[in-house]
């Protein structure tokens, strides 16, 4: 599973979540997602990687807009797997493999991307979609999370580009492609 999960809970900034979304459903889905993360990735014993995640997370605190979810950041043992993700209950994780492959600004962008999935409620947007609709929506949601990560991290285009290129060098990105993501980042609002 050497795939970048920079969207476990899974970008098109205009996509809005359904109005009938409930917090209870978020928590249920989030707890299930967190259990999957625990099953797939053990806790990391890499203290320097965990410290880097904590530092990046602290610098992203101002990006938090939602008051209905408490974010918690975890570093998991990647054992060679480059991965990060976000669960609807506020869990944001990165594998130590990912953390150690990125510079501090690149890590800040990557975690900002993950927070974007939660802040923009991408999990709610995907609820009830058919598999075909879901696949198309996930591409847009990844692009929106990239824009959010760019804005929230404040690291600039070059660091965001570098983060995505580093991830692509270690893992299959799927869709959207690296080229599509880089092109979209150039056109994010606020740039």
C-alpha positions as CSV (number, residue, x, y, z in Angstrom):
1,X,0.0,0.0,0.0
2,X,2.7,2.5,-1.0
3,X,0.1,5.0,-2.0
4,X,0.0,8.5,-0.8
5,X,-3.1,8.8,1.4
6,X,-3.0,12.6,1.5
7,X,-6.8,12.0,1.5
8,X,-7.8,9.2,3.7
9,X,-11.0,11.0,4.6
10,X,-10.9,12.7,1.5
11,X,-10.3,19.4,-3.9
12,X,-12.8,22.3,-6.7
13,X,-13.0,24.6,-3.9
14,X,-16.7,25.3,-4.7
15,X,-17.9,21.9,-3.6
16,X,-20.1,22.2,-0.5
17,X,-21.0,19.4,2.0
18,X,-24.7,18.3,2.2
19,X,-26.7,20.5,4.6
20,X,-28.0,17.4,6.5
21,X,-24.6,16.2,7.6
22,X,-24.5,15.4,11.3
23,X,-21.7,15.5,13.8
24,X,-22.6,12.1,15.2
25,X,-22.0,10.6,11.7
26,X,-18.7,12.4,11.5
27,X,-17.6,10.9,14.8
28,X,-18.7,7.4,13.8
29,X,-16.9,7.6,10.5
30,X,-13.9,9.2,12.2
31,X,-13.7,6.5,14.8
32,X,-13.8,3.8,12.1
33,X,-11.2,5.6,10.1
34,X,-8.9,6.0,13.2
35,X,-9.2,2.2,13.8
36,X,-8.1,1.6,10.2
37,X,-5.1,3.8,10.7
38,X,-4.3,2.0,13.9
39,X,-4.6,-1.4,12.2
40,X,-2.4,-0.3,9.3
41,X,0.3,1.7,11.0
42,X,1.8,1.2,14.4
43,X,2.9,4.1,16.6
44,X,6.2,5.5,15.5
45,X,9.1,5.4,17.9
46,X,10.8,8.1,15.8
47,X,10.9,11.0,18.4
48,X,12.5,13.5,16.0
49,X,9.8,12.8,13.3
50,X,7.0,13.2,16.0
51,X,8.6,16.5,17.1
52,X,8.6,17.8,13.5
53,X,4.9,16.9,13.2
54,X,4.1,18.6,16.4
55,X,6.0,21.7,15.3
56,X,4.3,21.8,11.9
57,X,0.9,21.2,13.5
58,X,1.5,24.1,16.0
59,X,2.3,26.5,13.2
60,X,-1.0,25.5,11.4
61,X,-3.2,26.3,14.4
62,X,-4.4,29.5,12.9
63,X,-5.8,27.6,9.9
64,X,-8.4,26.0,12.2
65,X,-11.8,27.4,11.5
66,X,-14.1,24.6,12.7
67,X,-14.9,24.6,16.4
68,X,-16.8,21.3,16.3
69,X,-13.7,19.1,16.0
70,X,-10.5,18.9,18.0
71,X,-7.4,18.0,15.9
72,X,-4.9,15.6,17.1
73,X,-1.7,14.8,15.2
74,X,0.0,11.5,15.3
75,X,3.2,10.1,13.7
76,X,2.9,6.5,12.7
77,X,5.5,3.9,11.7
78,X,5.6,3.9,7.9
79,X,8.0,1.1,7.4
80,X,8.9,2.5,4.0
81,X,5.3,3.7,3.3
82,X,4.8,7.4,2.5
83,X,1.4,8.3,3.8
84,X,-0.7,10.9,5.5
85,X,-4.4,11.2,6.1
86,X,-7.2,12.8,8.1
87,X,-10.2,11.2,9.8
88,X,-13.5,13.1,10.4
89,X,-13.0,12.8,14.1
90,X,-10.0,15.1,13.9
91,X,-7.2,12.6,13.7
92,X,-4.4,13.8,11.3
93,X,-1.5,11.4,10.8
94,X,1.7,11.1,8.9
95,X,4.1,8.2,8.6
96,X,7.6,8.8,9.8
97,X,8.7,7.8,6.3
98,X,6.8,10.8,4.9
99,X,8.0,13.1,7.7
100,X,11.6,12.2,7.1
101,X,11.3,12.6,3.3
102,X,10.1,16.2,3.6
103,X,11.6,19.5,4.6
104,X,9.9,21.5,7.4
105,X,8.0,23.8,4.9
106,X,7.0,20.7,2.8
107,X,5.7,18.9,5.9
108,X,3.7,22.0,6.9
109,X,2.1,22.1,3.4
110,X,1.3,18.3,3.6
111,X,-0.3,18.6,7.0
112,X,-2.1,21.8,5.9
113,X,-3.5,19.7,3.0
114,X,-4.8,17.1,5.4
115,X,-6.4,19.8,7.6
116,X,-8.0,21.1,4.5
117,X,-9.9,17.8,4.0
118,X,-11.4,18.3,7.5
119,X,-11.9,22.0,7.4
120,X,-13.7,21.7,4.0
121,X,-15.7,18.7,5.3
122,X,-14.7,16.5,2.3
123,X,-15.9,13.4,4.1
124,X,-19.4,14.8,4.1
125,X,-19.2,15.8,0.5
126,X,-18.5,12.2,-0.4
127,X,-21.4,10.7,1.5
128,X,-24.0,9.0,-0.6
129,X,-22.2,9.3,-3.9
130,X,-22.1,6.4,-6.3
131,X,-18.6,4.9,-6.9
132,X,-18.3,6.8,-10.2
133,X,-19.4,10.1,-8.6
134,X,-17.1,9.6,-5.7
135,X,-14.0,9.0,-7.9
136,X,-14.7,12.2,-9.8
137,X,-15.4,14.2,-6.7
138,X,-12.2,12.9,-5.0
139,X,-10.1,14.5,-7.7
140,X,-11.7,17.9,-7.1
141,X,-11.4,17.4,-3.3
142,X,-7.7,16.7,-3.6
143,X,-7.2,19.9,-5.6
144,X,-9.2,21.9,-3.0
145,X,-7.1,20.4,-0.2
146,X,-3.9,21.4,-2.0
147,X,-5.2,25.0,-2.2
148,X,-6.1,25.0,1.4
149,X,-2.7,23.5,2.4
150,X,-1.0,26.2,0.3
151,X,-2.9,29.0,2.0
152,X,-2.8,27.6,5.5
153,X,0.9,26.7,5.5
154,X,2.0,30.0,3.9
155,X,5.0,28.3,2.6
156,X,4.6,29.4,-1.0
157,X,4.4,27.6,-4.3
158,X,7.9,26.3,-4.5
159,X,7.7,24.4,-1.2
160,X,4.2,23.1,-2.1
161,X,5.6,21.9,-5.5
162,X,8.6,20.4,-3.9
163,X,6.4,18.5,-1.3
164,X,4.2,17.1,-4.0
165,X,7.2,16.1,-6.1
166,X,8.9,14.4,-3.1
167,X,5.7,12.5,-2.4
168,X,5.3,11.5,-6.0
169,X,8.9,10.2,-6.0
170,X,8.0,7.8,-3.1
171,X,4.4,6.8,-3.9
172,X,1.8,6.6,-6.6
173,X,-0.4,9.7,-6.5
174,X,-3.2,8.4,-8.7
175,X,-5.6,11.1,-9.8
176,X,-5.3,14.0,-10.1
177,X,-1.8,13.5,-11.5
178,X,1.2,15.4,-10.2
179,X,1.1,17.6,-13.3
180,X,-2.6,18.4,-12.7
181,X,-2.0,19.3,-9.1
182,X,1.0,21.5,-9.9
183,X,-1.0,23.4,-12.5
184,X,-4.0,23.8,-10.2
185,X,-1.8,25.1,-7.4
186,X,-0.7,28.0,-9.6
187,X,-4.3,29.1,-9.9
188,X,-5.4,28.7,-6.2
189,X,-7.3,31.7,-4.9
190,X,-5.1,34.2,-3.0
191,X,-2.0,33.5,-5.1
